[in-house]
Structure formats: C-alpha cells, structure tokens
Amino acid sequence: MINKKLTIKDLCYVGIFTAIISVVSQISIPMPYGVPMTLQTFIIPLAGIILGARKATLATIIYILLGSIGIPVFAGFSSGLGILLGPTGGFIISFPLMAWLAGLGAEKEKHLYLLLGLITGAIANYLVGMLMFSLVTSNSLQTAFIACVLPFIPTAIIKIFLVDILGRKIKKVVYKSGLYIN
C-alpha cells in the first residue's frame, strides 16, 4: 500500500481538502494566551476519515508547506516559518499526525478504532501544541496545559463526536455515489 501511486483523482481530493483546511483556518476565535480556537481540528480528522490516512496526511503537509512559504493560510491569514516556530506552531506541526491517526482509525472495520484514532489524534495535537507553547514561551507545562488545553477540552469532545458522525455519513454517501476516495 505504501508504494501505491496517487492518481489524478487522488491529487484532486488532496487539493480540495488542502483548500478546505486553508479556508476553515480563517474561522477562528481569539483566546487568552494567543492560542485561537479554530475549525482546523474539526476538518483535519474529517479529512482523515474521508480521504484515509495517507491522503489526509498529504493534504495537511501541503497546507503546512503553503503556510511556511508565505501563503496566508494559517489562522488570521498568517503565514511563515515564524508561525510554525512560534507559540502555536506545535498545533500546526501536529496536524499531519492528527490526520494520519484519524485516517488510520477510519480505515479499520470497527467503529472503536475510528474513535481511538480521533481521540489519540486530538491528544497528539494538544501534546505537541502544549510542549511547543511551553518551550517557546518559557512557561511551565502546567501553565501551557491551562492556556492551551484546558479551555479547549469541551469543544474537542464536541468536535470528536460531530466528526465521528459526519465523517461516517459523508464517507457512506461518497462510497454509494461511486466516487469512493480510499
């Protein structure tokens, strides 16, 4: 499966999801400590479910590369390596892992694996983001947890629940339509 080449159709789906991630990144709510609440953590696991681990990971890597070279795709129409190396950069850097874990869970036959993929993806996102925040701001891990994780836990639970339901429904509709992506 690793040696499987991407088709033109695959690349189109990857491009569409890269664009969707870029658009929903602009829907953000500023929060204290500079870590905004965005829909990135909603659309990225959804991409994992719909595209599968490999293509969703590629879409997030392309998104990060676009932002790193100066295209304003990060939250607040920001871009550049300074964002990736800044206090919130860990969240962005962990997006490929988040997509891969959600996609990996979705590729299994049992619903439990999907839930585990969504939950571990969210945890990985918070861990990497929290560690980067702590490192860059010279704050303790406790402060980083309070600033970067604690306020987002309720919305993370809601997002996981919604992504689970919506992702499975979209995947089923896409599969029945003959446009199966994976």
Stockholm file with secondary structure:
# STOCKHOLM 1.0

chainA/1-182         MINKKLTIKDLCYVGIFTAIISVVSQISIPMPYGVPMTLQTFIIPLAGIILGARKATLATIIYILLGSIGIPVFAGFSSGLGILLGPTGGFIISFPLMAWLAGLGAEKEKHLYLLLGLITGAIANYLVGMLMFSLVTSNSLQTAFIACVLPFIPTAIIKIFLVDILGRKIKKVVYKSGLYIN
#=GR chainA/1-182 SS CTTCCCCHHHHHHHHHHHHHHHHHTTCEECCGGGCCEESHHHHHHHHHHHHCHHHHHHHHHHHHHHHHTTCCCBGGGBCSHHHHTSTTHHHHHTHHHHHHHHHHHHHSSSHHHHHHHHHHHHHHHHHHHHHHHHHHHTCCHHHHHHHHTGGGHHHHHHHHHHHHHHHHHHHHHHHHTTCCCC
#=GC SS_cons         CTTCCCCHHHHHHHHHHHHHHHHHTTCEECCGGGCCEESHHHHHHHHHHHHCHHHHHHHHHHHHHHHHTTCCCBGGGBCSHHHHTSTTHHHHHTHHHHHHHHHHHHHSSSHHHHHHHHHHHHHHHHHHHHHHHHHHHTCCHHHHHHHHTGGGHHHHHHHHHHHHHHHHHHHHHHHHTTCCCC
//
